[in-house]
Amino acid sequence: MASVRNSDASGEIGRIEAAVPQPATATPLPGPRKLPLAAVELTGRRLTIHRAAMALLGVACAAAIITHFLPQHRVVGGVNLIGTLCLAPDCAPEPASYTLDGPTCTGFDHSGILPPLVLLGILLLAVRSFARPSLAAGMATAAITCAGWIVAFDAIFNLDHMFDTVTTLWPETVFAVSFIGIFFHGAANLVLQLVLYVGQRRKDVSPRPALARRAPR
């Protein structure tokens, strides 16, 4: 009889312990996983900066393409060897053939169709990266901008009017500013894309929770 009563008491104690909630135990959670940069999507301020940079590149390319086909300078004199080589402020004699209605030259006259084709390709890349931002598109746009600029510059650089007296017209000024700006934009954009996407990934990673508690039974 004593053993039966002890067995019943043990069973009752076991049922009571099972009914009492067990203390929560702390279990550390693994840290958050970082997404690869290629899978990061820009949002908020970083997306705005990215699109502003691509819009600026597109405007510069469009301005350079248009002014490439406009009259950029006017030849107002013949050979001016002394005035070209002399660096003194008052050493630029006007040749006898000086005229205000001399022939004008466009960028196409000197460098052909290659520069605007290169700039058009860069423009299309900027539009694509503006509409569908990604690290691959941004980096490709920046790298191709720098490489394409070198190709276009090789076609544009010439000495056709080295010894002529010319006057610069406004399209040449716009073209020069836009074209030079495109190169510096491409170089800066290489760094900008990495900064934007690394910063976005850090923002997307949530803080590491210290502990997770097991639910009571």
N, C-alpha and C positions, 0 to 999 in steps of 0.2 A: 504493500500500500504506500509506503514511504517513497519508493522509487517511482510509482505512478504519479504521486503528488509533485515530486521534483521534476518529472518530465513535463507535467502540465504547467508548472511555474516557468520552466525554461522556454516553453513554447509561447507563453504569454509575454515573457520579456522580449522574445524575438519579434513578436507582432508589434509590440510597443515601439521598439527601436526602428522597425521598418516604417512605422507611421510617422515618426519624428523626422522632419526635414534634415538632411545631412548638410553640414557646413560646406559652403562653396569653396572650391579649390581653384587656385589661380593657375591658369595655363597660358604661357606666353604665346602670342600669335606671331607668325612669320612676318617679316617686314614687307611693305608693298613692293610689287614688282614694277620696275621701270620699263616703260614702253620703248621700243627702238625709235630713234628719231624719225625714221621714215614713216612711222605710224602715227606721229603726233599731228594734231590738227590745230591750227592757230585760231584763237578766239579773242574777242574783246579788243583791247588796245593794240595787241601785237598783230592781229589781223588787219587793223586799220593802218598800221605803219607799213606792213607788207604791201598792201594795195596802193598806198600813197607812193611808195617807192616805184612800183611797177607803172603807175600812171605817169609819174614824172619821166621815167625812161621812155614810155610810149610817146609823150608829148615832144621830147627832145628828138627822137627818131623821126617823127612826122615833120617837125620843123626843118630838120636837116634834109630830108627827102624833097620837100617842096622847094626850098631855097637852092637846092642843087641845080634845078632846072631854070632858075631865074637869073637874069644878068647880075653877075657878082662884081665885076669891075669894068672900068672903061680905060682903054689904051689912049692916052692923051699925048704921047710923044714917042719918038723913035728911040734909037739907041742912046742911053744915058749912062755910059760906063763910068764917068767921073762921079756923077751924082750917086751912083749905086755903091761905089767903093769908098767914097769919102764919108766919114762919120761926123764931121763938123756940122753944127746947126745951119750955117750959112753956105754950105758947100753942096748945093743941089741946083746947078744951073739948068734952066729950061731949054730944051733943044729947039731949034728953029721950027721944027714941025709941030710945035705945041698947038693943040686944038681941043676945043671943048666938046666937039661932036664926033670924037673918034669911035672906033668900033668897040662894042661891048662883048664880053665873054661870059658864058655860063659855066657852071661846074661840069656840065655834060660835055662842053666843048673841049675841056682839058682832060677829064678822067673817064668819060664814057658812062656806061650803065652799071658797072660793077659796084661802086659805092652805094647807090640807092638800093640795089638788090640786097646787099648785105644789111643795110639799115632796115629794109623791109622785113627781112628774116628776124632780126632782133625785135622789131616792133610786134610781130606775130607771137614770138615767145613771151613778150611782156604781157600781151593780151591774154594768152593762155594761162600764164601764172597768176594774173589778176583774177580771172574767172574761177580757176581751180587751183587754189594755193596748195603747194606741197613742197617739202624740202628738196626733192629731186628736181622739180620744175624750177624752183628758185635758184638752186645752185647751177643748173644747166644754163639758165638765162644769164646769170652773172659770168660764167666761164665763156660762153659763146659770145657774149658782148665784148669781152676783152680780146678774144681771138679774132672776131670779125672786125673789130676796130683796127687792128694791125693790118689786116688784109686791105681794108678800105683806105687806110692812110697811105699804104704803099702805092695805091692807084692815084690818090689825090696829089701826093707830093710830086711836084715837077718844077722845072726852072724855065718855063716857057717865057715868062716876062722878067727874067732876072735883070736884064739891062734896059728894060722899057720903063717909061714913066706912066704909071697907072693911077687911077683914083678908085678907091674902094667904095662900092655901093652897099646899101643897107643889107641886101640879101647875103652878101659875103660875111658881114659881121654876125648876122644871125646864124649862119651856117657854122662859122668858126666856134662861136660860143656853144652851140648845141653839140657839135661834133666832139669838141674837147671834153665837154661835160659828160658825154656818153661813156668815154673811157673811164673817167674817175668814178662814175656811177657804178660801172661794172666791177671795178676793183673794190669799192666800198660794199657793194651788195654781197660779195662773197663772205665778208665778215658778218654783215647784217643778218643774213639768213641763218647762220649758225647761232648767233646770239638770240634771235627770235625763237627758234625751235628748242634750243636748250632751256631757255627761260620758260617756255610754255610747258615743257615736260616737267620741270621742277614744280610749277604751279599745279599741274594735274595730279601729282603724287600726293596723296593725303598723308597727314601726320601718322606716324606709327603708333598704334594703340599699345598701351603698356601691358594690360592684362585682359583676358577674356574669362568671364566667370561661367562655370558650369551651372546649368539650370537645376534648381532643386527637384528632387524626385517627387 
